Amino acid sequence: MTDVSGAVQKRADLFEQEVQGLMKRLGLRNVAGGRGFVIGGVQVDACGGHEDTLFVVDCVIKDRRGKKTVREKIKTSRGVLSNLKRGFRSDEKYEKYRRIVPIVATKGFTISEEDKNFAQEKPEVQLWSEQLIEHYSLLSTSAGRYACFSLLGEMEIRPRVESRIQVPAFRWSSGNDTMYMFAIEPERLLRCAYVARREIGQEAYYQRALKASRVKKVEDFVRDGGRFANNIIVSFRTAPKFNPYHEPKALYTEWPSWLQVGVLSFPDTYRSCFVIDGQHRLYGYRAFHGQATVPVVAFDKLKTPDQAKLFIEINKEQKPVKADLLWDLAGELHPNNREGMIARVVRDLAVRGPLANRIYVPSQGARKKRNQLSFAGLCGGIEKRRLLRDVTETSTGNRRNPLLCKSPEDTVKKVARSLRRYFEQVDSLVGEQAREEFFYSTDGGVAVALAIFERILSFSKAVPDDAEFERFVGALGRCIEDQHGTTESIRDLRRNCTSEASRSEVIVTLVSSIRDETQESKFGGNLAEPLQERTAHFERAFAGFVCGLLGIYTLEDLKRCAPPEIYGKIRKRSSPGSGLSPAGELGLGNCRALLGRSDNWAVVKEAVIGTDSVFEDEMDFFVALGRAAKLRNAVHHAKGPLGGYREKEMAIIDLDRLEKCVSQYDESQTGSEPLDESA
């Protein structure tokens, strides 16, 4: 039904494909549309069915002449509705749908209140704004088929067979509010739950966007045996029914008069309750059908402004748990698992040896010095270098980590003792300025020191003795003195260690210098060039970034999003049971091809283009990605020469921007928020 001609035809086709792609991701059936798809003499841009309802979409884009209006498209949809009904009911594939719902999907228009009111007149026409389409495109990657239930609820579509959910529950009153507490299987609640997200465009809505990466973290946490003790908070749209039991008062004389126990029932319909707090936890449980329950506190018919007020109160008072405290608690609560053992090693270093009183330990009170190393920084550095795993970071072959013992207690003592001896040599052989202003006062500096320790450990045939530490740490001290002998140079070194990628370049440079000093060409293992290692690291991070945004966690997800040739190549490399994830197999060229698809780009563009983005527009982003891919090929395979120093510098600048883009997205997903943050 799209009426376009000339240059805008391609834009119209892409918009129709975008809407069709959304309908497929939402799990609608018999999705079709576009040029050549004619029903009842009318071209249908997009259609898809759910149960006995068929949604028929008329797509309209705003052209430069601005002649089209939303009101005109609503009139057009109403005018052809009778023909569409007759046409679909005479079609073998679509005759099963008893109800036809006309929809006008817009791009580039501002939908006015007059348009909305006009659309609600009989026969009603649903309006899908550009904002709504983008929102559900993103939500479908995070929530899967449950995103469809939210959209159906928003459109006031009811299930073909209506029923009620019944659960045992407590009921009580708090001020003017009636409240309930119960446990329920998450898949039952997800069917009827709705989240009032700001991205939909309703002024009174208050929730933040659902983040696919955080949903995945919750899912992984639960799969690994984790559990959440806090409640999901919801509010019923209509008053539920509650049948109280009177036996508790008869059986227990001290049963409180304000608390009732009984059976709570509420409609099993789309959007019968609003999720105020806990959306990530709820959607994180979506894969565990019949295997889990979630605790819920429900309010009776809170108005949307009151829901928003409660949401703000909960999240304003809720403080994120700092990583220092989480690692410190791991040492207390799980002393014999790997995280607990790492925490115990760092506690030992904090009270004995050169790092004594230089590490902030939460359980020992407030920070004692301004430049104390963070507890989490040391723990993360030890984990990064795999010092308590069977094979350390750069070890090759089947050589087992010599620091490991049969008992956790002996392992903690051995690792801590070896690290103390290493830092004693750093104390003696590294210049005071480098030691005090870099290695002992910044998390980046101590991470570099731990990397050098691991290289010494990996190079040695057993636990390094004092002579081996002295040899290699002495070489490290001389390299630091030669390369960073001034105050300004030490400051540059600190700045160069603020990110994982740039820190890797510093480590590679230092290891290379130690090789030259000691004449040990095998020290440090397989030493990649800094730019080679950096581009390899970025390629994996960017693939994870793209897969996270598009919801690609399995080969089936990849099949949905990728061009057939890319899917075919990855599928061939991923034999059944191989455990390979698409993010681990996609290269920059593959990612660029994925983002070249309009439906995928519609999902991703908000994360890379915007007011806080390093990229001005779509062209700016894709040019940078192309240069980064060319740089990656040049340093890894000597493919596609960069064409001189200037082009290489521009490619590195673009790589910096892309790394920042991925980093900003990662921070927006996690930031300082705890894993079980609920909204």
HELIX and SHEET records of a PDB file:
HELIX    1   1 GLY A    6  VAL A    8  5                                   3    
HELIX    2   2 GLN A    9  ARG A   25  1                                  17    
HELIX    3   3 VAL A   70  GLY A   79  1                                  10    
HELIX    4   4 LEU A   81  ARG A   89  1                                   9    
HELIX    5   5 GLU A  113  ALA A  119  1                                   7    
HELIX    6   6 GLU A  130  ALA A  143  1                                  14    
HELIX    7   7 TYR A  146  GLU A  154  1                                   9    
HELIX    8   8 PRO A  186  CYS A  192  1                                   7    
HELIX    9   9 ARG A  198  ILE A  200  5                                   3    
HELIX   10  10 ALA A  212  ARG A  223  1                                  12    
HELIX   11  11 GLU A  247  LEU A  251  1                                   5    
HELIX   12  12 GLN A  279  GLY A  284  1                                   6    
HELIX   13  13 THR A  304  GLU A  317  1                                  14    
HELIX   14  14 ALA A  323  LEU A  333  1                                  11    
HELIX   15  15 ARG A  338  VAL A  351  1                                  14    
HELIX   16  16 PRO A  362  GLN A  364  5                                   3    
HELIX   17  17 PHE A  375  LYS A  384  1                                  10    
HELIX   18  18 PRO A  408  LEU A  429  1                                  22    
HELIX   19  19 GLU A  432  ALA A  434  1                                   3    
HELIX   20  20 ARG A  435  PHE A  439  3                                   5    
HELIX   21  21 ASP A  443  PHE A  459  1                                  17    
HELIX   22  22 ASP A  466  GLN A  483  1                                  18    
HELIX   23  23 THR A  487  ARG A  495  1                                   9    
HELIX   24  24 GLU A  500  THR A  518  1                                  19    
HELIX   25  25 PRO A  530  LEU A  550  1                                  21    
HELIX   26  26 LEU A  555  CYS A  561  1                                   7    
HELIX   27  27 PRO A  564  ARG A  573  1                                  10    
HELIX   28  28 PRO A  582  GLY A  584  5                                   3    
HELIX   29  29 LEU A  588  LEU A  595  1                                   8    
HELIX   30  30 SER A  598  VAL A  608  1                                  11    
HELIX   31  31 GLU A  618  HIS A  637  1                                  20    
HELIX   32  32 TYR A  645  GLN A  669  1                                  25    
SHEET    1   A 5 ARG A  29  ALA A  32  0                                        
SHEET    2   A 5 ALA A  46  HIS A  50 -1                                        
SHEET    3   A 5 THR A  53  ILE A  61 -1                                        
SHEET    4   A 5 ARG A  99  LYS A 107  1                                        
SHEET    5   A 5 GLN A 126  TRP A 128  1                                        
SHEET    1   B 2 VAL A  38  ILE A  39  0                                        
SHEET    2   B 2 VAL A  42  GLN A  43 -1                                        
SHEET    1   C 8 ALA A 193  TYR A 194  0                                        
SHEET    2   C 8 CYS A 273  ASP A 277  1                                        
SHEET    3   C 8 ILE A 232  PHE A 236 -1                                        
SHEET    4   C 8 VAL A 294  ASP A 300  1                                        
SHEET    5   C 8 ASP A 177  ILE A 184 -1                                        
SHEET    6   C 8 ARG A 164  SER A 174 -1                                        
SHEET    7   C 8 GLN A 260  PRO A 267 -1                                        
SHEET    8   C 8 LYS A 241  PRO A 244 -1                                        
SHEET    1   D 2 ILE A 359  TYR A 360  0                                        
SHEET    2   D 2 LEU A 373  SER A 374  1                                        
END                                                                             
